[in-house]
Amino acid sequence: MSERLVMKELSRYNVGTWADIIYRNALLHADDEAFVYEKTRITFAEYNSRINKVIHGLGKMGVKKGGVLGILSWSCLEFAELYGLTMKGGYIASPFNPRLGKDELEYLIKYSETETIFVGKELIETANALKKRLPQVKNFISLETAAPGMTAYDDIIKANSDEEPEIEVSEDDPCCIIYTSGTTGVPRGALYNQRRFIEDSKILAIDMSLQEGHKRIQITPLFHIAGNTHFRSSLLTAGCNVIIKFFDAAETLKIIHREKATHMDSVPTHLAAMLNLPDLKKYDISSLQFFWYGASPMPQEVLKSGMKVFGPIFAQGYGQSESGPAISHLSKEDHNVLDRPEKEQKKLASAGRPDIGVQVRILDDKGNDVGPNEVGEITARSKQTMVEYWKKPKETKAVLIDGWLQTGDMGYYDEEGYIYIADRKKDMIITGGENVYPREVEEVLYRHPAVLETAVIGVPDQYWVERVHAVVATKKGASATAEELIAFCKKNMAGYKAPKSVEFVDALPKNPAGKILKRQLREKYWKGTQKDKKS
């Protein structure tokens, strides 16, 4: 390194690209840890070297700049490298949800026009079963292990040079397709370019006060927009990511202690699981400076319990697969209200204020702005919003209107500019002519001492057309009756909002990001009806 003209080397790649960021880290933070995964640790220099080797290997396989690289894998070190090499090599990453069925995966792989796919070791059997259906896929590459009929990722690393590739990338080059969760139907691919991902990463870096050397526990899966943005923001600031493949509450707390982690990203179900550990107090979590949560609404009672255990280190982000994802955030300072009057604690139920560089408007059905405390659809405009839905111009035109993203989320704002999510537009229940937002009912149910998690949905009813129905999982060792929970709700809210029926389950269905799959819960009640076709 001492023989290199470092300042000249720093100008090798175009400013505003991830190639520039990755190479900068390799030059200025060469020996600093970039990623920790299980027993493997790699520095920023090693990260750059390894992705260079794969870029050269892909070139020999005939994969050209602009090609789509499918990723069917759970989070692992190689997944993080794949994101790096797609951004540096000018490819387009197309990460698929590993929990999807074979038909769903076949659709997405064909829809994305993937010709090269990287397969995690747990998904090799799935990929092999799909091979005959995917004649357009020319290259299958196995991650973490060798597999018959596939090229091993490690063999590509061993066989290629780590010289800097002669590939020029620009801010406008597409770099990733992030798929909507599919909880409302067929997933759509939100396309991002280099510039938009950097803009979003800067916002999260500011929101989380990220600096060089910070160490993040990466729980949210890398194929999801949340995991993707956390990966990017740490890479942008030369921080270290400790990648966890499968969340386990106790193991995560052990890793926080072992790694002296400073930051972590999570979803509400992760926090609830940790708080439910009987021996929670034995874990040393004093190194944590930031506990970031998002992806789905945080029940206030769970949040308050978390703050008593972890301290005033919580912050929240609100966004979508299409929004970058940054739309708004609730800062650590905003959370520090537990010792204040209940009126000031109300903001804990909000999604915070619009992020720097993001404009938010809340509109009625006619497209007019609503006033404070009036519910409407949340729309957002920023430089990190997706470019478009991949290969879906009609859907793009419907959701991006004059640069404003129509989120489909219903909400309102208060006089101080805090945004409150009422619910997804599609989740609103109309019962007896009254509008009921499930989240409001869920917040009350979470206050009952027996409730671990809950989802409120509308189900068909001959009299009410739709009735409010609660699906509940109780805490270990606790119990409650349907009558008890209904009475509890009626005591704490308007009677028409209270559930008219309650269903008990061992656990609620969730996607890998921890978001409860309400569509799956509704399916058995609405299957085959007109509402099912619209959902």
ABEGO torsion letter per residue (X at the ends): XAABBAAAAAAABBBGBAAAAAAAAAAAAAABBABBBEABBBBAAAAAAAAAAAAAAAAAAGBBBGBBBBBBBBBBAAAAAAAAAAAAAGBBBBBBBAABBAAAAAAAAAAAGBABBBBBAAAAAAAAAAAAABAABABBBBBGBBBBGBBBAAAAAAABBABBBBBBBBAABBABBBBBAGAAEBBBBBBBBAAAAAAAAAAAAAAAGBBBGBBBBBABBAABAAAAAAAAAAAAAGBBBBBBABBBAAAAAAAAAAAGBABBBBBAAAAAAAAABAAAAABBAAABABBBBBGBBBBAAAAAAAAAAAEBABBBBBBBAAAOABABBBBAAAABAAABBAAAAAAAABAEBBBBGBBBBBBBAAGBBBBBGBBBBBBBBBAABBABBBGBAAAAAAABBGGBBBAGBBBBBBAAGBBBBAEBAAABBBBGGBBBBAAAAAAAAAABAABABBBBBBBBBAAAGBBBBBBBBBBBGBBBBAAAAAAAAAAABBAAABBABBBBBABBBBBAAGBBBAAAAAAAAABGBAAAAAX
